[in-house]
């Protein structure tokens, strides 16, 4: 009991002198950090007022012009309330707990204390250094806004506010992290987004127990439905236009401070093969490219396993002319097809990873020159065949057509277990792995919503929103997979379109 009262007395230091508060804050809250400073100001009424702050994370011009200078020029006797009214900056707090004061100081606040007063006043004036708005790096676009999110959550919110200019945009703020608190903003359209989705995501954010949130990618893994799955259940995008478009469709967006990307939920498997270029371009181009990406995904995970299974167990499925060509190509290869394919696939991953980690110009040269030189060298050395190099290159190119980097990486990793099963069990192992992957996808959920919609559960009306792209005049409803409150769009439909009304009339009429 005595220990508890001593602790309470330590936390309630006020009233005290300015020097005593400085000593307590520096030793207990600031851990004797050298960037913690105190400035003492004496008013004309002979009041001593202290300003405590970390000079490395506050805006010095705002601090001196809008906080210290007005207090210093005051001619009347001041108290906490009068100082608060004098300072025009928002976000003020009155605190007497040392731990709370220290936490706010670390977040960029300045503590104002009148000597021997019962309370201190804190104003937030954080100095946040972040990069300017630039082009997206991992999600390139041909059409549309050529901008990406930045590390500043304020800048990101500004971009979303400008793109979703409506009072129905609801924003909820969360502070997550026991050791290093991080600001997280959840946003959605309150007249479109499903209430169950909003409540579920809100509960996951509020119940999350973690020391800190590094960025959006980490947070998405901490709150997804199945953290052990190789497939991402939330989309992490650095494109503000894709983020805002998803919100308009009834989905929920999450922004994390100091993270140049946003989270979109709930999501479906087919959403990872969509791009905003499909929307900005002509509908026939979007229709073709979406189908091409889905076909490329199938080619990426099946082409080399089929090669291994056919050459190891099932020669009869290979046409005779192609079989002769394969035999000539592999007559000097000392390895079985399984080992040959694993060596070449691993080598391709080495080249890809090296090109990604090296500086941009060097990485491009490494990827092109390295692939050509190493590919020609391994063929001449007899480690692999020409045909397998073609197949591995096609599989790699097919995997790069996926707009989402995380999903593309997951598909490349999936090739290895499929190849191994195909090498040991032939087509039986190949189809066993495909069935296992399909069953796993059918069991996955994103915010408890089906991951494989609209294929399963089958919803024909949603195919024009995911698998294909149709003209805007026919796109009258939002996808129902996320159960939005409003499925009908408010825009013009084919019956109200002015072009349809004037059809058949002369231009003079």
Secondary structure, 3 states (H helix, E strand, C coil): CHHHHHHHHHHCCCCCCHHHHHHHHHHHHCCCCCCEEEEEEECCCCCEEEEEEECCCECHHHHHHHHHHHHHHCCCCCCHHHHHHHCCCCCEEEECCHHHHHHHHHCCEEEEEECCCCCEEEEECECCCCCCCCCCCCCCCCCCCCCCCCCCHHHHHHHHHHHCCCCCEEEEEEEECCCCCEEEEEEEECCCCCHHHHHHHHHHHHHCCCCCCCCHHHHHHHHCCCCCCCCCCCEEECCHHHHHHHHHCCCEEEEECCCCCEEEECCCHHHHHCCCHHHHCCHHHHHHHHHHHHHHHHHHHHHHHHHHHHHHCCHHHCCHHHHHHHHHHCCCCCCCHHHHHHHHHHHHHHHHHHHHHCCHHHHHHHHHHHHHHHHHHHHHCCCCCHHHHHHHHHHHHHHCCCCCHHHHHHHHHHHHHHHHHHHHHCHHHHHHHHHHHHHHHHHCEECCEECCCCCCCCCHHHHHHCCCCCCHHHCCECCCCCCCCCCECCCCCCCCCHHHHCCCCCCCC
